[in-house]
Amino acid sequence: MEIDADDCCLHGKLLYINDLVTYESDSVDGLRREFEAAVDDYLETCAELGQEPNKPFKGSFNVRIGPELHKSLAYKASELGINTNEAVIKAVSEFVQEAPSSSDLLNDVRDNLKRYVFEYQSQYLDISQAHSGSTIRRRESQPSRNYPSMKGTSFVIEVSSANGH
């Protein structure tokens, strides 16, 4: 998944398939919906074409680790009474178990986007006296290079108290 700050767009592509399938949205929730729709569409298309959806994994691959690491691997495997293949399987299994899930990654992106919006609003918008339906004006300050220019832009936000009034 990638973020295009210029277009305010999130986009991604399906991995480990034989075809190029992309999806995009302007929100994390929308991106999740578009991802699911892209997967469903891809699976339907594959079924219609009689094509296997996933790129096959053989269960073996070449790893280039350099002679020193190879030597260390062989010595360590020997000490443990296993062969180098078993040592690599163990290392990869542990790595995969520790890797974050894609939903954890999406939640991190959602949190980062919320933090970005909050920081932007805090720095450039005067929301201290906002009332329901009021127009929020941009503060008169020079935007930092981390935030896009919003010169002349007004924002309308809904503000309500905890009791709904």
C-alpha positions in Angstrom: 0.0 0.0 0.0 1.2 3.5 -0.8 0.0 7.0 0.1 -0.1 9.7 -2.6 -0.2 12.9 -0.5 -0.5 15.1 -3.6 -3.8 13.4 -4.7 -4.9 12.5 -1.1 -5.2 9.0 -2.2 -4.2 5.6 -0.8 -3.6 2.8 -3.3 -2.3 -0.7 -3.4 -1.9 -3.8 -5.5 -2.5 -7.5 -5.0 0.7 -9.4 -4.4 1.6 -13.0 -5.5 -0.8 -13.2 -8.4 -0.1 -13.6 -12.1 -1.9 -10.4 -13.1 -1.8 -6.7 -12.1 -4.8 -5.8 -9.9 -4.8 -2.4 -8.2 -7.2 -0.6 -5.8 -7.4 2.9 -4.4 -9.5 5.1 -2.1 -9.2 8.4 -0.1 -9.7 6.7 3.3 -8.4 3.6 5.1 -11.9 2.2 5.5 -12.5 2.8 1.8 -9.2 1.2 0.9 -10.2 -1.9 2.8 -13.5 -2.1 0.9 -11.7 -1.5 -2.4 -9.2 -4.2 -1.6 -11.9 -6.7 -0.8 -13.8 -5.8 -4.0 -10.6 -6.1 -6.0 -9.9 -9.6 -4.6 -13.5 -10.7 -5.3 -13.4 -9.4 -8.8 -10.0 -11.0 -9.4 -11.2 -14.4 -8.2 -14.4 -14.1 -10.3 -12.3 -13.3 -13.4 -9.9 -16.2 -12.8 -12.9 -18.6 -12.4 -14.4 -17.3 -15.7 -11.1 -17.7 -17.5 -10.3 -21.1 -15.9 -7.1 -19.7 -14.5 -5.4 -20.5 -11.1 -5.6 -17.2 -9.1 -2.4 -17.5 -7.0 1.1 -17.7 -8.3 2.4 -21.1 -7.3 5.1 -21.4 -4.6 7.4 -24.3 -5.1 8.5 -24.6 -1.4 12.1 -24.0 -2.3 14.2 -20.9 -3.2 17.8 -19.8 -3.5 19.2 -17.6 -0.8 22.4 -15.6 -1.3 23.9 -14.9 2.2 27.6 -14.6 1.6 30.4 -17.0 2.6 30.9 -15.8 6.2 27.2 -16.0 7.1 27.0 -19.4 5.3 29.9 -20.6 7.4 28.3 -19.3 10.6 25.1 -21.0 9.7 26.8 -24.3 9.1 28.7 -24.2 12.4 25.6 -23.2 14.4 23.4 -25.8 12.7 26.1 -28.4 13.5 26.2 -27.4 17.1 22.4 -27.8 17.3 22.5 -31.2 15.5 20.5 -30.1 12.5 21.4 -29.4 8.9 21.5 -26.0 7.3 18.2 -26.5 5.5 16.5 -27.2 8.9 18.2 -24.1 10.4 16.9 -21.9 7.6 13.4 -23.3 7.9 13.5 -22.5 11.7 14.8 -19.0 11.1 12.1 -18.2 8.4 9.4 -19.8 10.6 10.3 -17.5 13.5 10.5 -14.5 11.2 7.1 -15.2 9.7 5.5 -15.6 13.1 6.8 -12.3 14.3 5.8 -10.3 11.2 2.8 -8.0 11.7 -0.5 -8.9 9.9 -1.8 -6.8 7.1 -4.7 -5.7 9.3 -2.2 -4.5 11.9 -0.4 -2.6 9.2 -3.7 -1.0 8.0 -4.5 0.0 11.6 -1.1 1.6 11.8 -1.7 3.6 8.6 -5.1 4.7 9.9 -3.6 5.9 13.2 -0.8 7.7 11.4 -3.3 9.4 9.1 -5.4 10.5 12.0 -2.3 11.9 13.8 -1.3 13.8 10.6 -4.8 15.3 10.3 -4.8 16.3 14.0 -1.3 17.8 13.8 -2.3 19.7 10.7 -5.5 21.0 12.2 -3.8 21.9 15.5 -1.1 23.8 13.7 -3.0 25.6 11.0 -6.7 25.8 12.0 -8.3 27.8 14.7 -10.9 25.4 16.1 -11.0 26.6 19.7 -14.3 28.5 19.4 -16.0 26.2 16.9 -19.8 25.7 17.1 -22.0 23.4 15.1 -21.9 24.2 11.4 -19.4 27.0 11.9 -16.7 27.8 9.4 -13.2 27.1 10.6 -10.6 29.5 9.2 -6.9 28.8 8.5 -4.5 30.4 10.9 -2.2 33.0 9.4 1.1 31.3 9.7 3.6 29.9 7.2 3.0 26.2 6.6 6.0 24.0 7.2 7.3 22.0 4.3 5.7 18.9 5.9 2.2 20.2 5.2 0.5 21.2 1.9 -0.4 24.8 1.3 -4.0 25.5 2.1 -4.0 29.2 1.3 -7.5 30.6 1.3 -9.2 27.4 2.2 -12.1 27.2 4.7 -13.3 24.1 6.4 -16.8 23.3 7.7 -16.9 20.9 10.6 -19.7 19.7 12.7 -19.1 20.1 16.4 -21.5 18.8 19.1 -21.3 18.4 22.8 -21.4 15.0 24.5 -25.1 15.3 25.1 -25.7 15.9 21.3 -26.5 19.6 21.5 
